[in-house]
């Protein structure tokens, strides 16, 4: 079983916040992942820009950042559980992306959650690896279609 904690920083709670933890658990299960502890921070562009500058050296806002707790081949474990890491999602950038792509916030949120989870699972979209990650994202999106973020009950762990 996966556990997910959701927190907010610098933003009011979006309407889809209540269903986000349950959606993340569904996405993890669809990816074949079990036993993860995951945290998700929904924040402002200002917060994510600071994190992006501090940890990646890129002084601009982005849509999602993934911070893995795994160091190289070592995986942080407690009691058989993997301390997977943290996803940080800017709600402001999410909303801009949703408007540009012509989709709703929930669709964009689902895309960002899946993208971030795949990064935490060790996938990357760097040179020579992007196609595999994009293919995996599409497969997971198809598996999760129809059960959007607000259609999944509860916001608990």
N, C-alpha and C positions, 0 to 999 in steps of 0.2 A: 504494500500500500504506500502511496506517495502522500506526503503532506505538503501543503502550500500555505504560506502566510502572505497576506497582501497589506501593504502600508501606503500611505500618501505623504508627499512632501511638496509643499508650496502650491497645492491645487485643491479645489473643492472636490468632493467625491463625485465621479461621473456616475451616471445612471446605471452603467453596466458593472460597476465595482462589486456589487453584491454577488454576482454570479462568476466572477473572475477566478476565484480559487478552484471552484468545481470545474470550470472549463480547463484550467491548467492541468488538473488531475486527469481529465479525459484526454487531453493532448499527450500527456506523458504515457498514459496507458496505450493510446493509439500508436505511439512510437516504440512500444514494447519495453518501456522503462518502468521498473518497480523498485521501491525502497529508497526513493529520493526525498530529501528535504530541500524544498525550493522556496526562496522568498522573491516576491515581486514588489517593486517600488514604482508607484505611479507618481510622476512628478511633473514639474514645470520645465520649460526650456532652459531656464536659468540653472536649475539643479543639474540637469543632464549635461549642459555645456560645461559646468565646472568639473564634473566627473570625467567627461571626455577629454578635457584639457589636462587634468591631473594625471590620468592613467593611460591615455593614448597619445598625448601631445597634440591633440587636434582641438583648437579653440573655437568650436562651434557646436550648436545643438545638433543632436541626431535623434533618430526615432527610438532605437533600442540599443542597450549595452548589455553584455553578458559577462558576469564575473564568476569564473569557475573557482571552486574550492579545491580542485584537483591540481596537484603540482606534478607536471610531467606524467610519468606512469603511475605515480602514487595517487591514491584516492582517499580523501578524508572520510573515515567511517566511524560511526558510533553505534554500538549495539546492532551491527549488521546493516545499518542505514548509511546511505551515501549523502554527505553534506554537499549537494550538487552545486549550489551557488546562488547567485542573485541575478534577476532580470530587472533592469531599470528601463522604464518606458515613459517617454515624454508625451503627455496627453495633448499638448499643444501641437507638436510635430505630427502626432497620430492624426489629429483632426485636419491639419493641412494636407497630409498625404491622402486621407480619405476623400477630401474634396477634389484634389487633383486627379485621383484615380476614378472618381465617380462612384465610389462605393461608400457604404456606411461605416461609422466608427467601429462597430462590432466586427465587421469583416476585416478591417485594417488591424484591429487589436488581435484577432485570431492569427493573422499573418505574422505579426510581430512576436506573439507568444511562441508559435511554432519555430520561427527563425531563431529566436533566442534559445529555446530548448535544444535545438540541433547544435548550436554553438557549444552549449554546456556539455553535450554528448560527445564533443570532440570534432564535429564537422566544421569546415571552413569553406569560404567561397573565394579563396585566394587563387592565384594562377594554377591552372590545371585541376582544380578541385571544385570549381563553382558549379559545374553541371550536375555532379552527384548531389550536392546540397539542394540545388533548385528542384531536381527530380524528387528528392525525398520530401521537400516542402509541399510540392504538388500532391503527392500521394497522401500525405497526412491531412492536407486541406480537404481532399476528397473524402477521406475517412471521417472527418469531423463535420462535413457539410450537413446542414439541416438541424444541427443542435447548437445554435449560436450561444454566445456568452450569456445573454439574459434568459435563454431558455433552459439553462442549467441551474437548478436550485441551489440556494445556500451559499454563504461566503466563508464558511468555517474551514479549518485545516483539513 
